[in-house]
Amino acid sequence: MLIKIFNILKKSNINFSNPPHNKLVVFDDESFESIKELVSVYDYSVLPIRLNKINKLYITLKIIFLTFFFYRGNLLSSYLISLITIIKPKIVFTYIDNSLKFSEIARRFQKIDKKIKFIALQNGSRYEILENQYLFNKNIIKQNINQKFFIPILLSFGVYEKKLFKKLHLKVKKIIPVGNILIEKYKIFKKKHKIKIKKKRQICLLSDHGAWQRKMNETDKNLEKNFILLANFCLKFALKYKYKIIICEKRAKPKSNTPGPINETDFYLEKNAYKKYLSVKYYNQFKKALVKRDKNQFSTYLRMEESDVLICTMSTLLRENLNLRNKIFAVNLTGKSIYNFPMNKFFSFNSNNYDNFEKKLLSIVKMSKKKYFNMAGKSLDYCILKNNSPENKIRSELNKYLI
C-alpha cells in the first residue's frame, strides 16, 4: 500500500487547499464522457477513485484529520469520504453502478450524513451478480460478493432489475426505470449525420469472450470453449446459406504502452481462444468476418442495425438492439442458466444442438419484422424501458434533490 501511495504522490499535482463545494459529485471518472452532457447543466465536480486515474491530491490539515477520523482499514476510502464531506454535495452520482467502492462509501454515509443522496445510473447488463451468487453456492468463493452491494437509488434500464435484485436480496433501496442514455445518444448521432440504415443480408455476431468472471472457469473447464462454439455455429450457418457474417471483436488492440506482458492482454487471449477452438476452415472464415473496433462509439450499433439479426450471449447490445426494434437471437451454449436471456423465450436459444440452432435462426432471418415483433409479445420493454428521452427522465430524478 505504501508503494501505491508513493506512486500516486509521484505523479499527482498537490493542491494545498480544500476542494470547492459542488451540488453534484460524479463518483469515478470511468465512462464520464457518456454522461458529461447529462451533468453539464449542474454545478458538478468529478472525483476519480481509481489509483491509476488519480492525478490531483488535496492535502490540508482538515483533510488529513478527516481521513484518519474516517479510517476503517482502507486509506483510499477514508480519503474519498473526507473529500465528499468537505465538498458537501447534495448528490453523489455514478455511472459505474456495479462499483463496490461506491457501495462501500454510500453505506458509510448512511451514518455520516444521510442528507447526501447516492444515486447510480445503470450502464450495463449485470450478469456478474448472477455469477457471484453461482460461485458462492458452488463454494468457489467464501463470501457472497453481492452482500457488499448497497445502492440507495438506482436508475435502471428497465423493470427486470427490480425482479432480479429482489430475487437475489441485493440491498438496493429504490429502483427507478429510466431507459438507456446510449440509445438516445445513438439516435441523436444518426440524426446529426443523416444516417439511414439499409438492411443487408447478413448476421452480426458479437464476441462475448472474457465477459464472464475468470473464477467461472473453475466451475467449468469448457466454459470458454462453449462460448466460442457460438461462433462455430454462426460461421457454419453463414457458409451453408451464403449469408454474409460480421463478427465484432470485444476488445481493441492494446497500445504499445499497455502494462503487463502483451501476450497476456485480454485482446490476445480473445484472439487465441478463437484460433484454439475453431477449425482451420472456420478460423480463416472468422478472420475475414472479424470487424475491428474503431474510434466511433456507435460503429457497432450501426453494424448491428444493418444486419438481419444480432447474435450473442451476454452483451447489453442485445437489449439495446431489441429496444431499437431490430431482431436479436440470444444464444447460450454454456449449459449454465445464469447466462440465459432474461426475456421471452422466443428471443433465445439455450441448447448446444446445431440442427436446432439452424432451424430457429433460419426462421428468424426469414421472418418479417412485423411478424417477429408480433410473436415477441408485449414484454419488449421489460429489460430497457422504451423512453424517447432518458436524459430528461434522469435529470427529473436528480432535480428532486438538487433544486
C-alpha positions in Angstrom: 0.0 0.0 0.0 2.9 2.4 0.8 4.3 1.8 -2.7 0.9 2.7 -4.2 0.7 5.9 -2.1 4.3 6.8 -3.2 3.4 6.3 -6.9 0.3 8.5 -6.6 2.3 11.2 -4.8 4.9 11.0 -7.5 2.6 11.5 -10.5 0.0 13.8 -8.9 -0.4 17.5 -8.6 -0.6 18.5 -4.9 -3.3 21.1 -4.0 -2.8 22.5 -0.5 -6.4 23.7 -0.3 -9.8 22.1 0.3 -11.9 21.1 -2.8 -14.6 23.6 -3.7 -18.3 23.0 -2.8 -20.4 21.5 -5.6 -24.0 20.3 -5.6 -23.2 17.2 -7.5 -20.2 14.9 -7.4 -19.6 12.4 -10.2 -18.1 9.4 -8.5 -15.4 7.7 -10.7 -14.4 9.3 -14.0 -14.6 6.0 -15.8 -17.1 6.4 -18.7 -17.6 10.0 -17.8 -17.7 11.1 -21.4 -21.0 9.2 -21.7 -22.7 11.4 -19.0 -20.8 14.6 -19.4 -23.6 16.3 -21.4 -26.1 14.9 -18.9 -24.5 16.6 -15.9 -23.3 19.7 -17.7 -26.3 21.7 -16.6 -25.4 21.2 -12.9 -22.8 22.6 -10.6 -20.6 19.5 -10.5 -17.2 18.1 -10.0 -15.6 14.8 -11.0 -14.0 12.6 -8.3 -11.5 10.0 -9.8 -11.4 7.0 -7.5 -9.1 4.6 -9.3 -5.4 4.7 -8.2 -4.2 4.8 -11.8 -6.6 7.8 -12.6 -5.9 10.0 -9.6 -3.7 12.9 -10.7 -4.6 15.5 -8.2 -4.3 15.2 -4.4 -5.8 17.6 -1.9 -3.8 17.9 1.2 -4.8 20.1 4.1 -4.9 19.7 7.9 -8.7 19.2 7.7 -8.4 16.5 5.0 -5.6 14.7 7.0 -7.7 14.8 10.2 -10.9 13.6 8.5 -9.0 10.9 6.6 -7.7 9.4 9.8 -11.0 10.0 11.6 -13.0 8.0 9.0 -10.3 5.4 8.5 -11.7 1.8 8.8 -8.9 -0.2 7.2 -8.8 1.4 3.8 -6.9 4.7 3.3 -8.4 5.5 -0.1 -11.9 5.1 1.1 -11.4 7.4 4.1 -9.7 9.9 1.9 -12.6 9.9 -0.6 -15.1 10.2 2.3 -13.2 13.2 3.7 -13.4 14.9 0.3 -17.1 14.3 -0.1 -17.7 15.5 3.5 -15.8 18.8 2.7 -17.5 19.3 -0.8 -20.9 18.8 0.8 -22.8 17.8 -2.4 -26.5 17.1 -2.4 -25.9 14.1 -4.7 -23.0 11.7 -5.3 -23.7 10.3 -8.8 -22.1 7.4 -10.6 -22.4 5.8 -14.0 -20.5 2.7 -12.7 -23.4 1.1 -10.9 -21.5 -2.1 -10.1 -18.8 -0.2 -8.2 -18.1 -1.9 -4.8 -16.3 1.3 -3.8 -19.4 3.4 -4.5 -21.5 0.9 -2.4 -19.0 0.9 0.4 -18.9 4.7 0.7 -22.7 5.0 0.2 -23.2 2.6 3.1 -20.8 4.7 5.3 -22.7 7.9 4.6 -25.9 6.3 6.0 -24.2 7.0 9.3 -22.1 10.1 8.4 -24.7 12.2 6.6 -28.0 10.8 5.2 -28.8 14.1 3.5 -26.3 13.3 0.8 -28.1 11.2 -1.8 -26.1 8.4 -3.5 -27.5 7.7 -7.0 -26.3 5.2 -9.5 -27.2 5.0 -13.2 -27.1 1.6 -14.8 -24.6 1.2 -17.7 -24.6 -2.5 -18.5 -26.3 -5.9 -18.0 -25.2 -7.3 -14.7 -24.5 -11.0 -15.3 -21.7 -10.8 -12.6 -24.4 -10.5 -10.0 -25.8 -13.9 -11.0 -22.2 -15.2 -11.3 -21.4 -14.0 -7.7 -24.4 -16.0 -6.4 -23.5 -19.0 -8.5 -19.8 -19.0 -7.3 -20.9 -18.6 -3.7 -23.4 -21.5 -4.0 -20.7 -23.7 -5.5 -18.3 -22.8 -2.7 -15.8 -21.3 -5.2 -15.8 -18.1 -3.2 -16.2 -18.0 0.6 -18.2 -14.7 0.7 -21.2 -13.7 -1.4 -19.9 -10.6 -3.0 -23.5 -9.5 -3.7 -23.8 -8.7 0.1 -21.3 -5.8 -0.4 -23.7 -4.0 -2.8 -25.5 -1.1 -1.4 -27.2 1.4 -3.7 -29.7 3.9 -2.2 -31.2 4.9 -5.6 -30.6 3.0 -8.8 -31.8 4.5 -12.1 -32.1 1.2 -14.1 -32.6 0.2 -17.7 -36.0 -1.4 -17.1 -38.2 -3.4 -14.8 -36.1 -6.5 -15.0 -33.6 -5.2 -12.4 -36.4 -4.8 -9.8 -37.2 -8.5 -10.1 -33.5 -9.6 -10.3 -32.3 -7.6 -7.3 -35.3 -8.7 -5.2 -34.7 -12.3 -6.0 -31.0 -12.1 -5.0 -31.7 -9.9 -1.9 -29.4 -7.1 -3.1 -29.5 -4.0 -1.0 -30.9 -1.6 -3.5 -33.3 0.7 -1.7 -35.1 2.3 -4.6 -35.1 1.3 -8.3 -36.5 3.7 -10.9 -36.5 2.5 -14.6 -35.3 5.4 -16.9 -34.2 3.6 -20.1 -30.8 3.8 -21.7 -28.9 7.0 -22.4 -26.6 5.4 -25.0 -29.6 4.6 -27.2 -30.7 8.2 -27.0 -27.2 9.4 -27.9 -27.1 7.0 -30.8 -30.4 8.3 -32.2 -29.0 11.9 -32.0 -25.8 10.7 -33.7 -27.8 9.2 -36.6 -29.9 12.3 -37.0 -26.9 14.6 -36.9 -25.1 12.7 -39.6 -28.2 12.0 -41.6 -27.6 8.2 -41.4 -30.3 6.0 -42.9 -30.0 2.3 -42.1 -30.0 0.0 -45.0 -30.6 -3.7 -44.2 -28.1 -6.2 -45.6 -28.4 -9.9 -46.0 -26.0 -10.5 -43.1 -25.9 -11.7 -39.5 -23.9 -9.8 -36.8 -22.2 -11.8 -34.1 -20.8 -10.0 -31.0 -17.8 -11.7 -29.3 -18.5 -12.3 -25.6 -15.1 -13.7 -24.9 -14.0 -12.8 -21.4 -17.3 -11.2 -20.5 -17.6 -13.8 -17.7 -15.6 -13.7 -14.5 -12.5 -15.8 -14.7 -13.5 -17.5 -11.5 -16.2 -19.2 -13.5 -13.6 -21.2 -15.3 -13.1 -23.1 -12.0 -16.6 -24.4 -12.2 -16.4 -25.5 -15.9 -13.2 -26.1 -17.8 -15.2 -26.0 -21.1 -16.7 -22.6 -20.5 -14.5 -20.7 -22.9 -14.9 -23.5 -25.5 -18.7 -23.3 -25.2 -18.7 -19.5 -25.7 -16.6 -20.0 -28.9 -19.0 -22.7 -30.0 -21.5 -20.0 -30.9 -19.1 -18.6 -33.4 -18.7 -22.1 -34.9 -22.5 -22.4 -35.2 -22.8 -18.9 -36.9 -19.9 -19.5 -39.3 -21.4 -22.9 -40.3 -24.8 -21.3 -40.9 -23.4 -18.4 -42.9 -21.5 -20.8 -45.2 -24.4 -23.1 -45.7 -26.9 -20.4 -46.6 -24.4 -18.0 -48.2 -25.1 -15.3 -45.6 -22.6 -12.6 -45.0 -21.4 -12.6 -41.4 -19.6 -9.9 -39.5 -18.1 -10.6 -36.1 -17.4 -7.6 -33.8 -14.4 -8.1 -31.6 -14.9 -7.3 -27.9 -11.6 -5.5 -27.3 -9.5 -3.2 -29.3 -5.8 -3.9 -29.8 -3.9 -2.6 -26.8 -1.5 0.3 -27.2 2.2 -0.4 -27.0 2.4 1.1 -23.5 -0.2 -1.2 -22.0 1.1 -2.6 -18.7 1.9 -6.3 -18.5 3.2 -8.9 -21.0 1.5 -8.2 -24.3 0.6 -11.8 -24.9 -1.4 -11.9 -21.7 -3.7 -8.9 -22.5 -7.4 -9.7 -23.0 -7.2 -8.7 -26.6 -4.7 -11.5 -27.4 -6.5 -14.0 -25.1 -9.6 -13.4 -27.2 -7.9 -14.0 -30.5 -6.0 -17.0 -29.3 -9.2 -18.6 -28.0 -10.9 -18.4 -31.4 -7.8 -19.9 -33.0 -7.7 -22.7 -30.4 -11.3 -23.8 -30.7 -12.2 -23.2 -34.3 -11.2 -25.5 -37.1 -8.7 -24.1 -39.7 -11.6 -23.7 -42.1 -13.8 -21.7 -39.7 -10.9 -19.8 -38.3 -9.9 -18.5 -41.7 -13.6 -17.5 -42.2 -13.6 -15.9 -38.8 -10.6 -13.7 -39.6 -12.3 -12.5 -42.8 -15.5 -11.7 -40.9 -13.8 -10.0 -37.9 -14.6 -6.3 -37.6 -12.1 -4.3 -35.6 -13.2 -1.8 -33.0 -12.7 1.8 -34.2 -12.9 5.2 -32.6 -16.5 5.8 -33.5 -18.5 5.0 -30.3 -21.5 3.9 -32.4 -19.9 1.8 -35.1 -21.2 -1.5 -33.5 -24.7 0.0 -33.3 -24.6 0.8 -37.0 -23.4 -2.7 -37.9 -26.0 -4.5 -35.8 -28.8 -2.3 -37.2 -27.9 -3.0 -40.8 -27.9 -6.8 -40.1 -30.8 -9.1 -40.3 -30.2 -10.3 -36.8 -27.8 -9.7 -33.9 -26.5 -12.7 -32.1 -24.6 -13.1 -28.9 -25.0 -14.3 -25.3 -24.3 -11.6 -22.7 -23.9 -8.2 -24.3 -26.1 -5.3 -23.4 -26.4 -4.6 -27.1 -28.9 -7.4 -27.3 -31.3 -5.4 -25.2 -30.4 -2.2 -26.9 -31.0 -3.6 -30.4 -34.3 -5.0 -29.3 -35.2 -1.6 -27.9 -34.4 -0.1 -31.3 -36.9 -2.7 -32.7 -34.4 -4.9 -34.5 -34.2 -8.6 -34.4 -32.0 -10.4 -31.9 -31.1 -14.0 -31.2 -29.8 -14.5 -27.6 -27.9 -17.8 -27.6 -26.4 -19.5 -24.5 -24.5 -22.7 -25.3 -22.8 -23.0 -21.9 -25.4 -25.1 -20.1 -25.5 -22.5 -17.3 -28.9 -20.9 -16.8 -27.3 -17.7 -15.4 -26.4 -16.7 -18.9 -29.9 -17.1 -20.3 -31.5 -14.1 -21.8 -34.0 -12.7 -19.2 -37.0 -12.3 -21.5 -39.4 -14.1 -23.7 -38.0 -17.5 -24.8 -38.9 -16.5 -28.3 -35.7 -14.4 -28.4 -33.4 -17.1 -27.1 -31.9 -20.5 -27.5 -30.2 -22.5 -24.8 -29.1 -25.8 -26.3 -25.8 -26.8 -28.0 -27.5 -28.7 -30.7 -26.6 -27.2 -34.1 -29.5 -28.5 -36.1 -32.0 -26.9 -33.7 -29.9 -23.7 -33.7 -30.0 -23.6 -37.5 -33.7 -24.2 -37.6 -34.5 -21.4 -35.2 -32.1 -18.9 -36.7 -33.3 -19.7 -40.2 -36.9 -19.0 -39.1 -35.8 -15.6 -37.6 -33.9 -14.3 -40.6 -36.8 -15.3 -42.9 -39.5 -13.8 -40.7 -40.7 -10.3 -41.4 -40.0 -7.7 -38.7 -43.8 -7.2 -38.2 -44.3 -10.9 -37.6 -41.2 -11.1 -35.4 -42.4 -8.4 -33.1 -45.9 -9.7 -33.0 -44.7 -13.1 -31.9 -42.3 -11.4 -29.4 -45.3 -10.3 -27.4 -45.8 -7.3 -25.1 -42.7 -7.6 -22.9 -40.3 -5.8 -25.3 -39.6 -3.0 -22.8 -39.0 -5.3 -19.8 -35.2 -5.0 -19.9 -34.9 -1.5 -21.3 -37.7 1.0 -20.9 -39.0 2.5 -24.1 -38.2 6.1 -23.5 -37.6 8.8 -26.1 -35.7 11.0 -23.7 -33.9 9.0 -20.9 -31.7 12.1 -20.1 -34.8 14.2 -19.3 -36.1 11.4 -17.0 -32.7 11.1 -15.3 -32.5 14.9 -14.8 -36.0 14.9 -13.4 -34.9 12.4 -10.7 -31.7 14.4 -10.0 -33.6 17.6 -9.8 -35.7 16.2 -6.9 -32.6 16.6 -4.7 -30.8 19.5 -6.4 -33.5 22.1 -6.7 
